[in-house]
């Protein structure tokens, strides 16, 4: 979904084996993480946490102070750096949400915009 959203802005992104995340050439533009934790109250249960960080208008100077994702040999980038201009966050959010729905909902492209479909509820009845 992040690769698709970036493509909407004209950024050709992809994967870079064996690393996680989303890459443009040898620079990482998005990090993806998953964490597994044993539940304290429910014996034998595992809780998963997952998320992503997409560098949109990120101040990349902060990455000079750390080893991003433990990867020394490659750099990081942002949409702003790649496009040469600031990118409206609302536009990025809209494209990420669109592609998230498309990838994870099992709906067709046009269905996600119908009332109730995105929330998993049936669409309201209409009068004919």
C-alpha positions in Angstrom: 0.0 0.0 0.0 2.9 2.4 0.7 4.5 1.6 -2.6 1.2 2.3 -4.3 0.7 5.5 -2.4 4.2 6.7 -3.3 3.5 5.9 -7.0 0.5 8.3 -6.9 3.1 11.0 -6.2 5.4 9.9 -9.1 7.9 8.1 -6.8 9.0 4.7 -8.0 9.5 2.8 -4.7 10.0 -0.9 -4.0 11.4 -3.5 -1.7 15.1 -4.2 -1.1 16.0 -7.7 -0.1 16.8 -8.7 2.6 15.6 -5.6 4.4 12.2 -4.5 5.5 10.5 -1.2 4.6 10.1 0.7 1.4 13.0 1.8 -0.6 13.9 4.2 -3.4 17.1 3.0 -4.8 19.5 2.7 -1.9 17.6 5.0 0.4 14.8 3.9 2.8 11.6 6.1 2.7 9.4 4.0 5.0 10.0 1.7 7.9 7.7 -1.1 8.8 7.7 -2.8 12.2 6.0 -5.7 14.0 6.3 -6.5 17.7 5.1 -9.7 19.6 4.4 -9.5 23.3 3.1 -12.1 25.7 -0.2 -11.1 27.3 0.0 -10.6 31.0 -3.6 -11.5 31.8 -4.3 -14.3 29.3 -1.8 -17.1 29.6 -0.5 -18.3 26.2 -1.8 -15.3 24.3 0.4 -13.2 22.1 -0.3 -9.6 21.3 0.9 -8.1 18.1 1.7 -4.5 17.5 2.5 -3.2 14.0 2.9 0.0 12.1 4.9 2.0 9.7 6.7 5.3 9.5 6.6 7.1 6.1 9.1 9.9 5.8 7.0 12.7 4.2 8.5 16.1 5.2 11.0 14.7 7.6 14.0 16.6 8.8 16.6 14.0 7.7 19.4 15.6 9.7 18.2 13.6 12.8 19.2 10.4 11.0 22.8 11.5 11.2 22.6 11.0 15.0 21.5 7.3 14.8 22.0 4.2 12.8 18.5 4.0 11.2 17.0 0.5 11.5 20.5 -0.7 12.3 21.5 -0.4 8.7 24.8 1.4 8.2 25.4 0.8 4.5 22.3 2.6 3.2 20.7 6.0 3.7 17.2 7.4 4.3 15.1 9.8 2.3 11.8 11.5 2.3 9.1 12.4 -0.1 10.0 16.0 0.2 13.7 15.3 -0.7 12.7 13.0 -3.7 10.1 15.5 -5.1 12.1 18.7 -4.3 9.1 20.3 -2.5 7.0 19.9 0.7 4.1 17.5 0.3 0.7 18.2 1.9 0.2 15.6 4.7 -3.5 15.5 4.0 -2.8 14.4 0.5 -0.5 11.7 1.7 -3.0 10.4 4.3 -5.7 10.3 1.7 -3.6 8.2 -0.7 -2.4 5.8 2.1 -6.0 5.3 3.4 -7.2 4.7 -0.2 -4.6 2.0 -0.8 -4.9 0.5 2.7 -8.6 -0.1 1.9 -7.8 -1.4 -1.5 -5.2 -3.9 -0.2 -6.8 -5.1 3.0 -10.6 -4.8 2.6 -11.1 -7.2 -0.3 -13.4 -4.6 -1.9 -13.2 -3.5 -5.4 -11.7 -0.1 -6.1 -15.1 1.7 -6.3 -16.7 0.0 -3.3 -14.5 1.7 -0.7 -16.2 5.0 -1.4 -19.8 3.7 -0.9 -21.5 4.5 2.4 -20.9 1.9 5.1 -18.5 -0.2 3.0 -15.3 1.1 4.7 -16.7 0.5 8.1 -17.8 -3.1 7.3 -21.5 -2.2 7.6 -24.0 -2.7 4.9 -24.8 0.4 2.9 -28.0 2.2 3.9 -31.1 1.4 1.9 -32.0 3.9 -0.7 -35.4 4.8 -2.0 -36.1 4.0 -5.7 
